[in-house]
Amino acid sequence: MDKILMKSLCIQTLKQMRLDAQITQLQLAQMIEKPQRFVSKYESGDRSLEIIEVYLICKKLGRSLCDFEEILEGFAKEALT
């Protein structure tokens, strides 16, 4: 799978996890002690995240990296069909 598509799917996964938790960008930003623009920038693809940041976001959303991977794999399968 190409790197650009994978980045897009990772962004989609994080956004979907936030929406599933019924949390706004502002609420998530407050939870992770970052400005709202931090969440906006990574959700729009303007900023990349380190794995520790993905982990912390997952934890604040009550999810795990395994949950992230499962959702990501689902989006990947959809993208390849």
N, C-alpha and C positions, 0 to 999 in steps of 0.2 A: 504494500500500500504506500502511496506517495506521501511524502512528509507534509505537504500543504494540506492534503485531505485529512491526514491524521490530526494535525493541529486544529483544523476546523471542527473535527469530531470531538476533540478534547474540550474545546470551548463550548460546544453544544451540550456535552455531558455535564459540565459544571453548571451551566445555566439551567438545564433541566432539573438537576438536583436542587438548585435554589428554588425554582418554581414549584417543584414537588413539595418542598418544605413550606410553601406559601410565605416566603420571605422576600422582601424587596431588596434591591441593591443597597439601599441606605441601611436597612436593618442588618444585612450581612456585614457591611462595612463596619458598622458599630461593633458587631460581635467579634470581628477580627482586628479591631482597633486600627482601622485604615480609613482614609477618606473615601467617600462614595465613588469618586472618579477612579480609584484603584480597581474597584469591581467593574465599573463601566469599561475601563480600558482593556481589561483582560477578556471581558465578554465580547467586546467588539474586535478582538484580535490585535489591538494596538500595543499590548504588553504581554510578554511571555511570563509564565510562572515557573518557579523552581519547584521541585517535587515536594519539598517541605511545606511550601505554600499550599499546594494541592492537598496535602495531608491535613494541614490545619483547617482549611476550608471544609473538607469532608467532615472532620471531627465536629466543627461548629454546627454543621448541618445534621449531626447525629448519624452520619454515615461513615463507612470505612473506605479504604483504598480498594478493597475487594468489590464493594458496591460500585465504586467509580468504574472499575474495570468491566464489571458485568454490564453496566449501562452503555459504556463505550463500545463494547463488543456488539451489543445490539444495534447501535447506530452504524457500526462498521459493516455488519451483515446487510443492513438496509441499503447502505451506500453502494455495496458491491452487487446488488441484484437489480 
